[in-house]
Amino acid sequence: MRTTTRRSEPAALAAIALLASACATPAPPTELLSLSPDAPAHKAMQTRMFETSGETELLSASAAVLQDLGFQISESVLEVGFLRATKERSAREYGQEITRFLVFLLSAAASVLGGSNAATVIPVDLHQQINASLVARPLDANGSRHEVRVLFYRLVWKGDGRSGDQYIAPGDQQMQMIRDSGIYQQFFARLSKAVFLEAHKI
Amino acid sequence: MRLESGFLWLAIVTLGLCLTTACASPAPEPELLSPSEEQMKLRTMQSRTFDVADRTQAVRAVIAALQDLGFIIERAHESLGLVTAARFAEPRYYDVMGITVTVRPQEGGKMLIRANAIYNNEPVTDPKVYQNFFATLERSLFIGRN
């Protein structure tokens, strides 16, 4: 009897600790708003320098490139060289659909064998919104050189699913920064072409 | 019979008490809108003055600093000197951080910059966090000037 009470003590303590920690909201970490070690790498990927004096032309060329890529410009502030653009696309992927089907098959087989309802339908990504936030700014006092920094990220919405008897409602949202350097290179290649065309009025 | 009427009275009195407490709304505190000492402290740690005369330059430096810190610029207003940005604390995407920065010209060619940061809908009150921000902003202003 004694041994069982001794054994249950740590378990009770752990349960209390778990309850206490569940109630307390975690305090924001103090290193918030300080530069992360990979900030320079991200900056290098997202930034390009352009030898042009016309900031307005640079911004309109950027807007044109974003439009070419299927974006809708949602906000523009010329005074600080700021553009914001979005595009909506389907987020369905074959890989996810196949995984969903296989998981369903396996769980359905398990529920037939086990006699319980364990059929699982995992939610897959349905829709995504790709966002671009772009800032152009002069690098020197006379404004002969400018830099453009663009940031791409996406919001993904999931469809509905089922885990046994539990229904998983649709609309679960997830956010993802786009860190693929190829996408940024592609954007800047198009932009330098557009800036050249804009400068020579072609 | 007596017992029953006793219960009835008790019920009526309780109901009456309930009704009176429901009607009486708590009086608003007289210092509801007056600044508290904590607010003053928070404002002091959120604000800093810089030797910059040009507001556009200051707003651009704020935007560049926020971008360096991984923020997504959501709104920028040059004439009001207002920048709003947000970021998701990667890789934990459920932690959201928002920030609003205002840039206001002061007398003597100085610029007052104030930042309000919010972490998961709670205001950030840690002075270290604001020190971090102003350190990055200072660097951004300094590089922008050269």
Interface residues (C-beta under 8 A of the other chain):
Chain A: T25 A27 P28 T30 E31 L32 L33 S34 L35 S36 A39 H42 K43 Q46 E75 V77 E79 V80 G81 F82 R84 N131 S133 V135 R137 R149 L151 Y153 Q174 M175 Q176 M177
Chain B: T56 V59 R60 I63 A64 Q67 D68 L69 G70 I72 I73 E74 R75 A76 H77 E78 S79 F88 A89 E90 Y93 M97 I99 A117 Y119 N120 E122 V124 D126 K128 V129 Y130 N132 F133 A135 T136 G144
